[in-house]
Amino acid sequence: MTSRTVTKGILVVIEGIDGAGKSTQARMLYKDLCRRNIPAIFSREPTDSIYGQKIRALAEKGRESIKPEEEYRLFINDRKAHVSNLISPALEAGKVVVLDRYFFSTIAYQGALGLDPERIRAENEAFCPLPDAAFLIDIPTKVGIDRIKNQRNETPNLFEKEQYLEKVARIFASLDDEFIIRIDGKSAVAEVHQCIRTHVDTLLKKAVSGSG
């Protein structure tokens, strides 16, 4: 197997509404990189920090007990720890960091709850490394909810109700950063993976030095 040394860390983010398949794609990309002996790390948000655990508990019990701003602070604190403890060190070590969600999800999901998306962006960009590529998997909200119900056998929570997800999707659609790459999430899983892999390989060619 070819061994390659990444001289510059690469940050790859997989985003999309619930049911888009982002978690599947993030793990597929990570496993593909590992198979090719490319130093990589997989992580997700919320993390397993004390703040992330609180966020996950709210997702299970219902978010009615907390104000959007209070929940947003949990996301910020969770992400600060994530950046400091994992993301930045891994990038400095020249690894490919694959994230299942990043601050773009906060912009979309907390923005859909009424917080100012631009304020969220500005506060996050003040301490978060920007991604080299952020893959936004686009699917209709109805498709996302159907996948949650039929494939996961779950009852969508507040964050997965159609009206709410429509607002989330609109904010995602408004993002126009140059590193955002939109992908049709209705395509086959293998096709979506190949599209992501092709783009990531282009990034690797720019960051990789030598071959074994």
C-alpha positions, -999 to +999 in steps of 0.1 A: +000+000+000+013+035-009+024+055+021+022+092+019+033+120+042+009+149+046+030+180+051+000+202+058-030+192+079-063+191+061-097+198+077-127+181+060-162+187+072-194+168+063-226+188+068-263+185+061-297+182+077-306+152+097-311+122+075-287+135+048-262+106+054-234+128+066-224+105+094-222+075+070-201+096+045-177+109+072-170+074+084-166+061+049-141+088+041-121+082+073-119+044+067-109+051+031-080+073+042-069+048+068-069+020+041-045+042+021-022+048+050-030+085+051-029+098+087-064+107+096-087+114+126-124+111+127-145+131+151-180+145+155-199+173+171-213+175+197-183+157+212-182+136+243-170+165+265-191+175+295-208+201+273-214+177+245-230+152+269-254+179+281-263+187+245-270+150+238-291+147+270-312+177+258-317+160+225-331+129+242-352+146+268-364+177+248-350+212+244-380+229+258-363+232+292-335+254+279-333+287+260-317+288+226-289+311+238-281+288+267-279+258+244-258+278+220-233+285+248-230+247+253-221+243+216-195+271+218-179+256+249-179+221+234-163+233+202-136+253+220-125+222+238-128+202+205-106+227+187-080+230+215-078+193+224-081+175+190-086+196+159-057+220+161-031+195+174-041+170+146-038+197+119-004+208+133+007+171+131-002+171+094-032+148+097-065+148+078-092+157+102-127+144+092-156+160+111-192+149+112-207+184+117-189+216+126-199+252+133-219+254+101-245+231+118-246+256+146-252+284+122-281+265+106-297+248+136-294+276+162-301+301+135-334+283+127-342+288+164-340+325+160-304+333+168-284+356+144-265+334+119-239+361+113-232+365+150-228+327+153-204+327+124-183+356+137-180+341+171-170+307+158-146+319+132-128+338+159-114+305+173-122+278+148-098+267+119-116+271+086-121+238+067-102+231+035-135+215+023-170+215+037-192+190+019-229+200+022-251+170+014-283+184+000-316+164+004-352+175+006-364+177+042-391+151+035-365+126+024-344+133+055-374+127+078-384+095+059-349+081+063-350+088+101-383+071+105-378+042+081-341+034+083-334+043+119-368+034+132-368+067+152-394+093+159-379+126+148-373+150+177-377+188+177-346+192+156-360+168+130-395+181+125-402+191+089-410+228+095-379+233+116-357+214+092-370+236+063-356+266+082-323+248+088-321+238+051-327+274+040-298+286+061-275+258+048-286+269+013-275+305+020-239+295+029-216+305+000-181+301+013-156+291-014-147+259+004-183+246+005-190+218-020-226+208-025-235+172-032-268+156-042-277+135-013-303+116-032-276+098-052-264+064-042-242+062-011-213+049-031-216+078-056-217+104-029-186+088-013-167+088-047-175+125-052-162+134-017-131+112-022-123+128-055-123+163-040-103+152-010-077+136-032-073+169-050-065+185-016-041+157-007-021+162-039-015+198-029-005+188+007+013+156+001+051+153-003+067+121-016+055+086-020+067+053-007 
